[in-house]
């Protein structure tokens, strides 16, 4: 099987969120499967790619240049560059264009949608230029959702693309992540007028690119089984629940995996300890002591709660704000890492001033600090309003840090409530979205922290296997389903 994967961000070349982590890891795991002959990845050549090259030790070389995208209403052309995902033989082809991909920030282009539309079309032209015909073309989120639309319409009579199956992965279908744009982009994208209707891309007087991908992809999946069910309801569907119900027979849920050792090199470089279930009891306490010294937290026997997140409403931060003083009354310490909405940035800065030595607010983001928090904290907080999959809870458990979550989406699929009777479970959580239930879960975790059960809970967390090997096999079966669908 030959597989091509298209994504707007890929770790370590350019990363904003979990999408980059997924597409930086899944191809490597797929390549290890016997049935997979070749996996290639396509991404834009963002400006940040050059900046990350020295840090992550990769090189980028030119392949072909000056390629027109004739389907679009533009004179812009693109070059193809290539690299390898570090530590693998997976080739990453980059679509380079100085006009569309010249910003320091991945999602800060010269136009709200033209860079994404350009990339979607360019991927198809690049496949032809490279003479690489995949069995499956796997696209991700709204940035690449036009690819299945193009294949079923504009490129339907091109023999090169005949027989290519498409899979669309929905990493997040929140309203801001659907590609809702003005209908005038139909002309720029070179799409036929008949697609602008309620059974096509039209969405309340606009175009919805993700809707188009859902309708035209051969198979759709989300990044957890629970989220696949949730998004077919009004509460989580964000206006697309009806379309998703129509495609429910072709909608699957596969829980994301993680690279189980992605943070180990960063920890070693920073003087922190890496560990597993055999030696965590000696090394993890050393990390906590080091972290407290480094970030001005007082030495204490109290538990340390870590939080690494985008500071946005989705992440349940309104609940955290309502009960923060009560968390402090429990005696816990708190360290947060992230950027986002000013109100939440200010909230944590204010709390750090109010509780010196007990709270550390780090309004920034870097992977080294994330590694330190994962490997040093006792508990990890993720009270999300919704969470398609979530990777933080998996990284936390990899380092024996017990998750406290709201049971939604991938959090419900990956964290199991601790049961004192059978000593089973990996964390603590709540279902009803309110601050009282969150506080109860945190208080429960703190209670167990001081009990004889804590060591067992930590061992349960450390025993979990969230590596990509299992998920990669499920994706392989999904690809086969998509291939069979186009043959029938």
One Martini backbone bead per residue (centre of mass of N, CA, C, O) as a GRO file, in nm:
protein
  488
    1UNK     BB    1   0.096   0.036   0.022
    2UNK     BB    2   0.017   0.374  -0.066
    3UNK     BB    3   0.079   0.684   0.118
    4UNK     BB    4  -0.085   1.003   0.158
    5UNK     BB    5  -0.022   1.300   0.360
    6UNK     BB    6  -0.216   1.589   0.458
    7UNK     BB    7  -0.076   1.888   0.622
    8UNK     BB    8  -0.034   2.205   0.779
    9UNK     BB    9   0.111   2.037   1.015
   10UNK     BB   10   0.452   1.921   1.127
   11UNK     BB   11   0.634   1.732   1.324
   12UNK     BB   12   0.913   1.955   1.359
   13UNK     BB   13   0.861   2.187   1.144
   14UNK     BB   14   0.544   2.253   1.235
   15UNK     BB   15   0.385   2.387   1.541
   16UNK     BB   16   0.065   2.424   1.727
   17UNK     BB   17  -0.062   2.132   1.761
   18UNK     BB   18  -0.177   1.803   1.756
   19UNK     BB   19  -0.159   1.761   1.452
   20UNK     BB   20   0.151   1.757   1.434
   21UNK     BB   21   0.195   1.507   1.613
   22UNK     BB   22   0.041   1.306   1.444
   23UNK     BB   23   0.195   1.356   1.160
   24UNK     BB   24   0.482   1.293   1.299
   25UNK     BB   25   0.397   0.976   1.384
   26UNK     BB   26   0.214   0.794   1.205
   27UNK     BB   27   0.402   0.739   0.956
   28UNK     BB   28   0.611   0.573   1.115
   29UNK     BB   29   0.414   0.346   1.204
   30UNK     BB   30   0.320   0.263   0.919
   31UNK     BB   31   0.607   0.185   0.806
   32UNK     BB   32   0.621  -0.080   1.003
   33UNK     BB   33   0.424  -0.208   0.820
   34UNK     BB   34   0.412  -0.460   0.590
   35UNK     BB   35   0.175  -0.337   0.394
   36UNK     BB   36   0.369  -0.087   0.377
   37UNK     BB   37   0.564   0.072   0.135
   38UNK     BB   38   0.460   0.392   0.143
   39UNK     BB   39   0.524   0.723   0.297
   40UNK     BB   40   0.386   1.049   0.251
   41UNK     BB   41   0.427   1.404   0.306
   42UNK     BB   42   0.226   1.705   0.315
   43UNK     BB   43   0.337   2.055   0.325
   44UNK     BB   44   0.401   2.355   0.403
   45UNK     BB   45   0.653   2.612   0.367
   46UNK     BB   46   0.722   2.738   0.637
   47UNK     BB   47   0.923   2.962   0.794
   48UNK     BB   48   0.979   2.781   1.054
   49UNK     BB   49   1.141   2.550   0.924
   50UNK     BB   50   1.423   2.685   0.927
   51UNK     BB   51   1.440   2.737   1.238
   52UNK     BB   52   1.409   2.413   1.314
   53UNK     BB   53   1.649   2.259   1.181
   54UNK     BB   54   1.873   2.270   1.399
   55UNK     BB   55   1.715   2.165   1.645
   56UNK     BB   56   1.608   1.885   1.470
   57UNK     BB   57   1.800   1.780   1.250
   58UNK     BB   58   1.740   1.897   0.946
   59UNK     BB   59   1.685   1.891   0.593
   60UNK     BB   60   1.637   2.095   0.288
   61UNK     BB   61   1.536   2.015  -0.050
   62UNK     BB   62   1.518   2.047  -0.375
   63UNK     BB   63   1.309   1.941  -0.662
   64UNK     BB   64   1.086   2.158  -0.773
   65UNK     BB   65   0.984   2.429  -1.001
   66UNK     BB   66   0.736   2.637  -1.117
   67UNK     BB   67   0.433   2.545  -1.038
   68UNK     BB   68   0.125   2.542  -1.151
   69UNK     BB   69  -0.233   2.634  -1.056
   70UNK     BB   70  -0.480   2.620  -1.280
   71UNK     BB   71  -0.750   2.601  -1.110
   72UNK     BB   72  -0.672   2.872  -1.012
   73UNK     BB   73  -0.710   3.228  -0.945
   74UNK     BB   74  -0.377   3.236  -1.022
   75UNK     BB   75  -0.013   3.306  -1.059
   76UNK     BB   76   0.080   3.125  -0.857
   77UNK     BB   77   0.355   2.931  -0.757
   78UNK     BB   78   0.544   2.622  -0.696
   79UNK     BB   79   0.754   2.443  -0.484
   80UNK     BB   80   0.953   2.149  -0.425
   81UNK     BB   81   1.034   2.005  -0.122
   82UNK     BB   82   1.258   1.810   0.102
   83UNK     BB   83   1.234   1.561   0.366
   84UNK     BB   84   1.269   1.411   0.694
   85UNK     BB   85   1.162   1.240   0.942
   86UNK     BB   86   1.307   1.209   1.215
   87UNK     BB   87   1.399   0.871   1.240
   88UNK     BB   88   1.328   0.825   0.925
   89UNK     BB   89   1.192   0.738   0.580
   90UNK     BB   90   0.998   0.980   0.570
   91UNK     BB   91   0.869   1.181   0.333
   92UNK     BB   92   0.871   1.543   0.301
   93UNK     BB   93   0.662   1.753   0.126
   94UNK     BB   94   0.700   2.094   0.017
   95UNK     BB   95   0.503   2.382  -0.022
   96UNK     BB   96   0.635   2.656  -0.199
   97UNK     BB   97   0.545   3.008  -0.110
   98UNK     BB   98   0.612   3.342  -0.052
   99UNK     BB   99   0.320   3.454  -0.021
  100UNK     BB  100   0.163   3.231   0.163
  101UNK     BB  101   0.454   3.133   0.336
  102UNK     BB  102   0.591   3.408   0.521
  103UNK     BB  103   0.513   3.360   0.802
  104UNK     BB  104   0.588   3.287   1.131
  105UNK     BB  105   0.295   3.195   1.127
  106UNK     BB  106   0.104   2.940   1.024
  107UNK     BB  107  -0.199   3.110   1.057
  108UNK     BB  108  -0.058   3.388   0.905
  109UNK     BB  109  -0.174   3.498   0.633
  110UNK     BB  110  -0.283   3.702   0.354
  111UNK     BB  111  -0.539   3.508   0.402
  112UNK     BB  112  -0.809   3.321   0.526
  113UNK     BB  113  -0.791   3.085   0.256
  114UNK     BB  114  -0.585   3.072   0.019
  115UNK     BB  115  -0.352   2.899   0.138
  116UNK     BB  116  -0.529   2.638   0.172
  117UNK     BB  117  -0.628   2.612  -0.117
  118UNK     BB  118  -0.353   2.603  -0.250
  119UNK     BB  119  -0.254   2.348  -0.107
  120UNK     BB  120  -0.470   2.148  -0.197
  121UNK     BB  121  -0.407   2.176  -0.501
  122UNK     BB  122  -0.093   2.132  -0.495
  123UNK     BB  123  -0.089   1.837  -0.409
  124UNK     BB  124  -0.200   1.726  -0.678
  125UNK     BB  125   0.024   1.842  -0.860
  126UNK     BB  126   0.260   1.704  -0.708
  127UNK     BB  127   0.189   1.412  -0.763
  128UNK     BB  128   0.234   1.435  -1.067
  129UNK     BB  129   0.526   1.544  -1.068
  130UNK     BB  130   0.624   1.280  -0.893
  131UNK     BB  131   0.471   1.019  -0.968
  132UNK     BB  132   0.261   0.980  -0.714
  133UNK     BB  133   0.041   0.703  -0.654
  134UNK     BB  134  -0.188   0.657  -0.431
  135UNK     BB  135  -0.419   0.467  -0.260
  136UNK     BB  136  -0.405   0.690  -0.025
  137UNK     BB  137  -0.563   1.000   0.082
  138UNK     BB  138  -0.474   1.181   0.374
  139UNK     BB  139  -0.672   1.413   0.542
  140UNK     BB  140  -0.669   1.733   0.747
  141UNK     BB  141  -0.898   1.911   0.796
  142UNK     BB  142  -0.988   2.213   0.644
  143UNK     BB  143  -0.713   2.270   0.490
  144UNK     BB  144  -0.773   1.970   0.314
  145UNK     BB  145  -1.088   1.924   0.235
  146UNK     BB  146  -1.075   1.983  -0.084
  147UNK     BB  147  -0.949   1.730  -0.207
  148UNK     BB  148  -1.202   1.545  -0.236
  149UNK     BB  149  -1.355   1.747  -0.408
  150UNK     BB  150  -1.165   1.760  -0.650
  151UNK     BB  151  -1.162   1.452  -0.718
  152UNK     BB  152  -1.494   1.448  -0.769
  153UNK     BB  153  -1.466   1.688  -0.991
  154UNK     BB  154  -1.229   1.841  -1.146
  155UNK     BB  155  -1.050   1.541  -1.143
  156UNK     BB  156  -1.234   1.295  -1.242
  157UNK     BB  157  -1.098   1.265  -1.555
  158UNK     BB  158  -0.823   1.196  -1.436
  159UNK     BB  159  -0.635   0.911  -1.458
  160UNK     BB  160  -0.433   0.952  -1.221
  161UNK     BB  161  -0.682   0.963  -0.990
  162UNK     BB  162  -0.772   0.692  -1.029
  163UNK     BB  163  -0.839   0.504  -0.731
  164UNK     BB  164  -0.829   0.717  -0.508
  165UNK     BB  165  -0.848   0.721  -0.175
  166UNK     BB  166  -1.030   0.890   0.093
  167UNK     BB  167  -0.928   1.048   0.407
  168UNK     BB  168  -1.090   1.212   0.684
  169UNK     BB  169  -0.966   1.402   0.956
  170UNK     BB  170  -1.114   1.500   1.269
  171UNK     BB  171  -0.973   1.703   1.518
  172UNK     BB  172  -1.177   1.964   1.488
  173UNK     BB  173  -1.530   2.106   1.490
  174UNK     BB  174  -1.514   2.373   1.561
  175UNK     BB  175  -1.614   2.664   1.429
  176UNK     BB  176  -1.309   2.779   1.373
  177UNK     BB  177  -1.246   2.467   1.222
  178UNK     BB  178  -1.419   2.476   0.917
  179UNK     BB  179  -1.396   2.691   0.691
  180UNK     BB  180  -1.556   2.969   0.703
  181UNK     BB  181  -1.649   3.129   0.398
  182UNK     BB  182  -1.680   3.307   0.137
  183UNK     BB  183  -1.837   3.251  -0.173
  184UNK     BB  184  -1.609   3.386  -0.353
  185UNK     BB  185  -1.405   3.135  -0.338
  186UNK     BB  186  -1.509   2.965  -0.569
  187UNK     BB  187  -1.348   3.106  -0.791
  188UNK     BB  188  -1.061   3.072  -0.688
  189UNK     BB  189  -1.094   2.745  -0.665
  190UNK     BB  190  -1.247   2.632  -0.928
  191UNK     BB  191  -1.546   2.578  -0.867
  192UNK     BB  192  -1.840   2.463  -0.925
  193UNK     BB  193  -2.153   2.598  -0.885
  194UNK     BB  194  -2.311   2.333  -0.792
  195UNK     BB  195  -2.170   2.330  -0.497
  196UNK     BB  196  -2.362   2.579  -0.422
  197UNK     BB  197  -2.527   2.403  -0.179
  198UNK     BB  198  -2.677   2.221   0.070
  199UNK     BB  199  -2.533   1.949  -0.067
  200UNK     BB  200  -2.266   2.106  -0.025
  201UNK     BB  201  -2.081   2.398   0.067
  202UNK     BB  202  -2.316   2.526   0.182
  203UNK     BB  203  -2.338   2.769   0.482
  204UNK     BB  204  -2.524   3.009   0.564
  205UNK     BB  205  -2.400   3.180   0.299
  206UNK     BB  206  -2.153   2.998   0.289
  207UNK     BB  207  -1.854   2.834   0.313
  208UNK     BB  208  -1.773   2.481   0.396
  209UNK     BB  209  -1.497   2.291   0.385
  210UNK     BB  210  -1.555   2.057   0.580
  211UNK     BB  211  -1.820   1.973   0.458
  212UNK     BB  212  -1.702   1.888   0.189
  213UNK     BB  213  -1.521   1.663   0.300
  214UNK     BB  214  -1.747   1.492   0.430
  215UNK     BB  215  -1.906   1.442   0.158
  216UNK     BB  216  -1.639   1.339  -0.033
  217UNK     BB  217  -1.524   1.142   0.134
  218UNK     BB  218  -1.500   0.805   0.178
  219UNK     BB  219  -1.374   0.853   0.470
  220UNK     BB  220  -1.433   0.911   0.822
  221UNK     BB  221  -1.251   1.053   1.107
  222UNK     BB  222  -1.175   1.048   1.440
  223UNK     BB  223  -0.971   1.081   1.755
  224UNK     BB  224  -1.231   0.927   1.880
  225UNK     BB  225  -1.500   0.741   1.960
  226UNK     BB  226  -1.665   0.947   2.128
  227UNK     BB  227  -1.648   1.188   1.928
  228UNK     BB  228  -1.802   1.045   1.696
  229UNK     BB  229  -2.070   1.066   1.860
  230UNK     BB  230  -2.089   1.364   1.957
  231UNK     BB  231  -2.091   1.510   1.661
  232UNK     BB  232  -2.405   1.400   1.621
  233UNK     BB  233  -2.467   1.643   1.802
  234UNK     BB  234  -2.559   1.958   1.892
  235UNK     BB  235  -2.342   2.015   2.114
  236UNK     BB  236  -2.080   1.914   1.909
  237UNK     BB  237  -2.139   1.982   1.587
  238UNK     BB  238  -2.152   2.284   1.489
  239UNK     BB  239  -2.376   2.228   1.239
  240UNK     BB  240  -2.270   1.913   1.139
  241UNK     BB  241  -2.459   1.681   1.242
  242UNK     BB  242  -2.628   1.618   0.987
  243UNK     BB  243  -2.395   1.536   0.797
  244UNK     BB  244  -2.282   1.312   0.986
  245UNK     BB  245  -2.535   1.137   0.981
  246UNK     BB  246  -2.529   1.078   0.678
  247UNK     BB  247  -2.211   0.956   0.733
  248UNK     BB  248  -2.214   0.735   0.967
  249UNK     BB  249  -2.120   0.473   0.807
  250UNK     BB  250  -1.826   0.646   0.751
  251UNK     BB  251  -1.778   0.678   1.069
  252UNK     BB  252  -1.488   0.704   1.276
  253UNK     BB  253  -1.285   0.596   1.570
  254UNK     BB  254  -0.943   0.699   1.655
  255UNK     BB  255  -0.708   0.684   1.876
  256UNK     BB  256  -0.457   0.846   1.958
  257UNK     BB  257  -0.117   0.875   1.968
  258UNK     BB  258   0.225   0.852   2.090
  259UNK     BB  259   0.543   0.948   2.152
  260UNK     BB  260   0.698   0.796   2.422
  261UNK     BB  261   0.999   0.974   2.366
  262UNK     BB  262   0.989   1.282   2.288
  263UNK     BB  263   1.091   1.406   2.585
  264UNK     BB  264   1.362   1.275   2.672
  265UNK     BB  265   1.586   1.457   2.546
  266UNK     BB  266   1.492   1.719   2.689
  267UNK     BB  267   1.537   1.621   2.978
  268UNK     BB  268   1.839   1.561   2.961
  269UNK     BB  269   1.930   1.848   2.876
  270UNK     BB  270   1.788   1.974   3.154
  271UNK     BB  271   1.850   1.759   3.401
  272UNK     BB  272   1.644   1.542   3.383
  273UNK     BB  273   1.449   1.258   3.432
  274UNK     BB  274   1.417   0.942   3.310
  275UNK     BB  275   1.139   0.695   3.301
  276UNK     BB  276   0.974   0.417   3.455
  277UNK     BB  277   0.818   0.174   3.639
  278UNK     BB  278   1.097   0.083   3.777
  279UNK     BB  279   1.213   0.412   3.860
  280UNK     BB  280   1.011   0.644   3.949
  281UNK     BB  281   1.047   0.657   4.271
  282UNK     BB  282   1.337   0.802   4.232
  283UNK     BB  283   1.306   1.023   3.988
  284UNK     BB  284   1.050   1.198   4.015
  285UNK     BB  285   1.116   1.351   4.282
  286UNK     BB  286   1.360   1.500   4.160
  287UNK     BB  287   1.203   1.661   3.952
  288UNK     BB  288   1.021   1.816   4.150
  289UNK     BB  289   1.250   1.959   4.297
  290UNK     BB  290   1.370   2.102   4.049
  291UNK     BB  291   1.117   2.256   3.961
  292UNK     BB  292   1.070   2.420   4.216
  293UNK     BB  293   1.335   2.574   4.204
  294UNK     BB  294   1.311   2.693   3.911
  295UNK     BB  295   0.989   2.816   3.986
  296UNK     BB  296   0.947   2.910   4.295
  297UNK     BB  297   0.867   2.664   4.469
  298UNK     BB  298   0.789   2.531   4.750
  299UNK     BB  299   0.883   2.317   4.979
  300UNK     BB  300   0.681   2.012   4.979
  301UNK     BB  301   0.430   1.750   5.026
  302UNK     BB  302   0.256   1.854   4.825
  303UNK     BB  303   0.088   1.861   4.549
  304UNK     BB  304   0.144   1.876   4.189
  305UNK     BB  305  -0.017   2.076   3.948
  306UNK     BB  306  -0.059   2.040   3.603
  307UNK     BB  307  -0.072   2.271   3.302
  308UNK     BB  308  -0.121   2.216   2.945
  309UNK     BB  309  -0.240   2.489   2.737
  310UNK     BB  310  -0.474   2.642   2.583
  311UNK     BB  311  -0.611   2.971   2.650
  312UNK     BB  312  -0.932   2.858   2.637
  313UNK     BB  313  -1.258   2.777   2.669
  314UNK     BB  314  -1.243   2.470   2.594
  315UNK     BB  315  -1.045   2.403   2.863
  316UNK     BB  316  -1.207   2.495   3.138
  317UNK     BB  317  -1.115   2.782   3.272
  318UNK     BB  318  -1.374   2.882   3.409
  319UNK     BB  319  -1.370   2.665   3.629
  320UNK     BB  320  -1.096   2.724   3.750
  321UNK     BB  321  -1.156   3.013   3.840
  322UNK     BB  322  -1.393   2.951   4.045
  323UNK     BB  323  -1.180   2.736   4.226
  324UNK     BB  324  -0.887   2.826   4.290
  325UNK     BB  325  -0.894   2.891   4.596
  326UNK     BB  326  -0.972   2.596   4.675
  327UNK     BB  327  -0.718   2.460   4.572
  328UNK     BB  328  -0.535   2.609   4.773
  329UNK     BB  329  -0.678   2.493   5.031
  330UNK     BB  330  -0.566   2.195   4.966
  331UNK     BB  331  -0.236   2.263   4.917
  332UNK     BB  332  -0.173   2.293   4.635
  333UNK     BB  333   0.015   2.308   4.353
  334UNK     BB  334   0.078   2.530   4.055
  335UNK     BB  335   0.139   2.467   3.697
  336UNK     BB  336   0.152   2.673   3.400
  337UNK     BB  337   0.119   2.627   3.032
  338UNK     BB  338   0.053   2.903   2.807
  339UNK     BB  339  -0.158   3.038   2.547
  340UNK     BB  340  -0.406   3.318   2.468
  341UNK     BB  341  -0.636   3.449   2.625
  342UNK     BB  342  -0.611   3.725   2.818
  343UNK     BB  343  -0.796   3.647   3.058
  344UNK     BB  344  -0.620   3.388   3.125
  345UNK     BB  345  -0.346   3.505   3.149
  346UNK     BB  346  -0.423   3.705   3.378
  347UNK     BB  347  -0.525   3.499   3.581
  348UNK     BB  348  -0.251   3.350   3.632
  349UNK     BB  349  -0.085   3.595   3.707
  350UNK     BB  350  -0.260   3.670   3.951
  351UNK     BB  351  -0.223   3.397   4.107
  352UNK     BB  352   0.087   3.415   4.135
  353UNK     BB  353   0.073   3.674   4.312
  354UNK     BB  354  -0.124   3.562   4.535
  355UNK     BB  355   0.063   3.269   4.523
  356UNK     BB  356   0.350   3.260   4.631
  357UNK     BB  357   0.508   2.942   4.591
  358UNK     BB  358   0.229   2.795   4.456
  359UNK     BB  359   0.244   2.959   4.176
  360UNK     BB  360   0.306   2.898   3.815
  361UNK     BB  361   0.326   3.129   3.541
  362UNK     BB  362   0.352   3.034   3.181
  363UNK     BB  363   0.331   3.265   2.914
  364UNK     BB  364   0.397   3.015   2.706
  365UNK     BB  365   0.592   2.803   2.465
  366UNK     BB  366   0.768   2.489   2.534
  367UNK     BB  367   0.886   2.168   2.525
  368UNK     BB  368   1.074   2.162   2.768
  369UNK     BB  369   0.869   2.256   2.982
  370UNK     BB  370   0.664   2.038   2.928
  371UNK     BB  371   0.845   1.803   3.011
  372UNK     BB  372   0.884   1.890   3.306
  373UNK     BB  373   0.585   1.877   3.389
  374UNK     BB  374   0.521   1.585   3.318
  375UNK     BB  375   0.784   1.464   3.496
  376UNK     BB  376   0.690   1.619   3.792
  377UNK     BB  377   0.407   1.588   3.835
  378UNK     BB  378   0.123   1.445   3.993
  379UNK     BB  379  -0.085   1.621   3.826
  380UNK     BB  380  -0.335   1.655   3.550
  381UNK     BB  381  -0.517   1.918   3.394
  382UNK     BB  382  -0.849   1.842   3.200
  383UNK     BB  383  -1.154   2.037   3.185
  384UNK     BB  384  -1.302   2.002   2.920
  385UNK     BB  385  -1.564   2.079   2.723
  386UNK     BB  386  -1.393   1.964   2.479
  387UNK     BB  387  -1.223   1.651   2.334
  388UNK     BB  388  -1.136   1.474   2.079
  389UNK     BB  389  -0.865   1.367   2.247
  390UNK     BB  390  -0.593   1.427   2.350
  391UNK     BB  391  -0.242   1.426   2.481
  392UNK     BB  392  -0.171   1.514   2.770
  393UNK     BB  393  -0.275   1.261   2.927
  394UNK     BB  394  -0.067   1.071   2.793
  395UNK     BB  395   0.196   1.207   2.871
  396UNK     BB  396   0.143   1.200   3.169
  397UNK     BB  397   0.128   0.886   3.202
  398UNK     BB  398   0.411   0.829   3.094
  399UNK     BB  399   0.506   1.005   3.379
  400UNK     BB  400   0.309   0.945   3.629
  401UNK     BB  401   0.067   1.149   3.574
  402UNK     BB  402  -0.236   1.223   3.709
  403UNK     BB  403  -0.544   1.254   3.575
  404UNK     BB  404  -0.776   1.539   3.547
  405UNK     BB  405  -1.107   1.509   3.406
  406UNK     BB  406  -1.326   1.533   3.150
  407UNK     BB  407  -1.570   1.312   3.025
  408UNK     BB  408  -1.457   1.356   2.700
  409UNK     BB  409  -1.394   1.206   2.443
  410UNK     BB  410  -1.065   1.109   2.473
  411UNK     BB  411  -1.082   1.117   2.784
  412UNK     BB  412  -1.288   0.881   2.808
  413UNK     BB  413  -1.092   0.671   2.644
  414UNK     BB  414  -0.809   0.712   2.843
  415UNK     BB  415  -0.965   0.751   3.121
  416UNK     BB  416  -0.985   0.587   3.442
  417UNK     BB  417  -1.148   0.546   3.716
  418UNK     BB  418  -1.072   0.504   4.029
  419UNK     BB  419  -1.076   0.181   4.209
  420UNK     BB  420  -1.041   0.070   4.527
  421UNK     BB  421  -1.130  -0.229   4.516
  422UNK     BB  422  -0.960  -0.316   4.231
  423UNK     BB  423  -0.723  -0.112   4.157
  424UNK     BB  424  -0.849   0.051   3.925
  425UNK     BB  425  -0.711   0.293   3.729
  426UNK     BB  426  -0.573   0.643   3.624
  427UNK     BB  427  -0.798   0.850   3.751
  428UNK     BB  428  -0.992   1.158   3.737
  429UNK     BB  429  -1.353   1.261   3.717
  430UNK     BB  430  -1.609   1.424   3.509
  431UNK     BB  431  -1.919   1.522   3.340
  432UNK     BB  432  -2.040   1.765   3.450
  433UNK     BB  433  -2.027   2.107   3.356
  434UNK     BB  434  -1.875   2.202   3.657
  435UNK     BB  435  -1.703   2.326   3.933
  436UNK     BB  436  -1.789   2.127   4.155
  437UNK     BB  437  -1.697   1.866   4.006
  438UNK     BB  438  -1.406   1.946   3.977
  439UNK     BB  439  -1.336   1.983   4.277
  440UNK     BB  440  -1.404   1.695   4.360
  441UNK     BB  441  -1.180   1.562   4.185
  442UNK     BB  442  -0.940   1.704   4.313
  443UNK     BB  443  -0.995   1.618   4.606
  444UNK     BB  444  -0.974   1.316   4.547
  445UNK     BB  445  -0.682   1.316   4.451
  446UNK     BB  446  -0.561   1.435   4.712
  447UNK     BB  447  -0.652   1.213   4.897
  448UNK     BB  448  -0.492   0.980   4.746
  449UNK     BB  449  -0.208   1.100   4.772
  450UNK     BB  450  -0.219   1.029   5.101
  451UNK     BB  451  -0.236   0.737   5.020
  452UNK     BB  452  -0.166   0.397   4.948
  453UNK     BB  453  -0.285   0.416   4.643
  454UNK     BB  454  -0.102   0.602   4.471
  455UNK     BB  455   0.110   0.406   4.363
  456UNK     BB  456  -0.098   0.244   4.195
  457UNK     BB  457  -0.196   0.471   4.010
  458UNK     BB  458   0.076   0.533   3.883
  459UNK     BB  459   0.122   0.249   3.767
  460UNK     BB  460  -0.125   0.245   3.587
  461UNK     BB  461  -0.034   0.482   3.410
  462UNK     BB  462   0.248   0.357   3.324
  463UNK     BB  463   0.102   0.095   3.180
  464UNK     BB  464   0.023   0.252   2.944
  465UNK     BB  465  -0.046   0.221   2.582
  466UNK     BB  466   0.008   0.510   2.351
  467UNK     BB  467   0.112   0.409   2.110
  468UNK     BB  468   0.101   0.388   1.751
  469UNK     BB  469   0.070   0.085   1.680
  470UNK     BB  470  -0.237   0.045   1.718
  471UNK     BB  471  -0.345   0.287   1.547
  472UNK     BB  472  -0.208   0.211   1.279
  473UNK     BB  473  -0.376  -0.046   1.233
  474UNK     BB  474  -0.648   0.104   1.219
  475UNK     BB  475  -0.574   0.277   0.973
  476UNK     BB  476  -0.527   0.049   0.778
  477UNK     BB  477  -0.822  -0.050   0.786
  478UNK     BB  478  -0.940   0.219   0.689
  479UNK     BB  479  -0.802   0.220   0.413
  480UNK     BB  480  -0.935  -0.041   0.314
  481UNK     BB  481  -1.222   0.064   0.328
  482UNK     BB  482  -1.182   0.291   0.120
  483UNK     BB  483  -1.089   0.109  -0.116
  484UNK     BB  484  -1.348  -0.070  -0.124
  485UNK     BB  485  -1.552   0.158  -0.180
  486UNK     BB  486  -1.442   0.237  -0.474
  487UNK     BB  487  -1.488  -0.060  -0.592
  488UNK     BB  488  -1.814  -0.092  -0.539
   0.00000   0.00000   0.00000
